[in-house]
Amino acid sequence: MAIKIMICDDEIDILDVTQMILEDAGFEVIAVSDSLNAEQIFLNEMPDLLLIDLWMPGISGDRIISSLKSNVAHTNIPMIVLSASDTGKQTAMSCGAEDFIPKPYDIDNLLDILNSHLIEKSNSKY
Amino acid sequence: MEDFLVNLPDFGNADLRLFAAALHASSNGVVITDHNQPDEPIIYCNNAFENLTGYTKKEIIGHNCRFLQGEDRNQKSRNLLRAAIKDGEHCTVLLRNYKKDGKMLWNELMISPIKNPQGIVTHFIGIQNDVTKRVNAENELVEERELLDEQVRERTHNLEESESYLSAIVETIRESLIVLDSELKILSANENFCSFFRERYQDIIGENLFKIGNGQWDIPELRQLLLNILPHNNPFEGFEMENEFASIGRKMLILNARQMTLKGKYQDRILLAIEDITERKAIEYRKEDFINIASHEMKTPLTSIKGNFQLLEKIAKRNNDTTYLKGFATAGKSIGRLERLIHDLLDVARMQSGKIQFNFEPFSFRKLIEDAVNVLEQSSPEHKISMTGIADITVEGDFGRLEQVMINLLSNAVKYSPVEKGINVHLSMLSGYCKVSVTDSGVGIHKRDHKRIFERFYRADEISERFPGVGVGLYVCSQIIKEHKGTLWVESEEDKGSVFSFTIPLKQNQYGN
């Protein structure tokens, strides 16, 4: 069964290209553009990893992460911030995200980071 | 003594010799003048008088006492003396007399008439007392007092001048200033305070700061800060407060306050300076917002372009489709350049508004250099970058920012060395600092531009014609190195290449600011 990654970004172009990149790398991808639905979709889908933007209309990425991380069932799921904001790294670290990837990202770098978190996650299961 | 006794009238008194001996032994100068002879000649003087004046008896006897006054005849006290002699009265006067050697002495002269049984004055007895030391001391005292009075007058005048000078400054200054006593009652306020906060001077003087304007100043944090000033001489600076003022609306203020350092009655007073920064803050917020939005808006489409491009390139390589490889390489470089340019321009904007953030932590210097070299080797495989020197050290700094400097310097070395492809990175340690030099054999830089190339948007003439760019990269580098308390400089000769070097301290707090 393919590893499931959920991406949440209000920028459709970025959402599409990131989805293509991840699918090309063999992941199953859930792409969400409306941040207000993100939390519910996450709970329904229970992805292996969440890749999420910060600045979005409706609800910001850091608030979604904080809310999801408050549930102990999600503490083991890597949540990674993907943002063009300069202060994104601090915001990501303070809301409980596992990592931060600045936009524009480099494909290889993106995949390396996601894989390392997925490996860490699978190791911690056992 | 015998001469004197011969000339004295016969008193018929056996003790006369004793009196004469006593006169001779007296430490005061004593003279006796004959009133019945013309011009009041001296007929007797004792040894003390000789000592006092420096004249010998034979130079004294027969002269009028005025010989002691030399040329100094216009002394007021002489009139008193003359009148007393004329009227046969007792008197004491102070005279300036002159010794035989010309030295002045203050003579306190007491004269008493000697009368015969018929009450007619026959002689005068004069007792001289050298009071020069006393008079000089008195004169000095008077002079000093006068000098002191003069100084006091001068100081008072200066103070009055300073006060009007200072009050002119205080009233002209655009900050609001108030002076508070230990109970935070307003003792004085400048015009700006009254006009800015729309208060009448007479209404606020003597009032507690927290009671004026319906208690609009009564903010717990400010109260605490002000109350802490006097007990511990604990001033505060740059206290920012945003507050709703009934008469002027919401204002952002910056407050500084300190104990007045003057000694005496002013020492228990607080000087509070208030500056309105509402407008400045609004501009800062707008600028910051603009930078953040611009940053987001430029990076978002670039993310899509770069992602799509890298995906296409990856698929093409996987499928061994070599048709567009050259095109991909060119586009990849352009995307990289655009990305760096956006970064640099945003950095410049942030540096200008002081909003750039640095994250200092220890890291391996070798990793920093190797990472940067790797980036350049991938994007410019035709250039050969060699590394020499020592790099196994830990440095405290912002890894990302210093990597940005290294990539910038290496990119420049590549960009300005279109023919000679060799680039060297040399690392060295020098007493608490590490030094990096990036050497190329490219086009070089004219000496006149060695300093100016680090300025914002500056581009050397010859360079700008041949190479594209906007002139922000080196400015950003120099600001980053400056933030690390280091220096960045260039040594270069046209057509021979350039050496860009920077130093940074191994530890950031090692050498202070």
Interface residues (C-beta under 8 A of the other chain):
Chain A: E11 D13 I14 V17 T18 M20 I21 D24 W55 A84 S85 D86 T87 K103 P104 Y105 D106 I107 D108
Chain B: N292 S295 H296 K299 T300 P301 L302 T303 S304 I305 K306 G307 N308 Q310 L311 K314 I315 E339 L346 R350 Q357
